[in-house]
């Protein structure tokens, strides 16, 4: 994959409910939660970590 052009990136980010690029630590936090005992009762769920792209 190639990174998007600056113009395409700006357009993609402006379409987000949270208009900024995420930090990898934010995605890692979701993964860490799902791997933790705190998420032991979650089954068959889709957890979107996309800044509201699908909102």
Helices and strands as residue ranges (DSSP letters): H 6-14, H 24-34, G 37-39
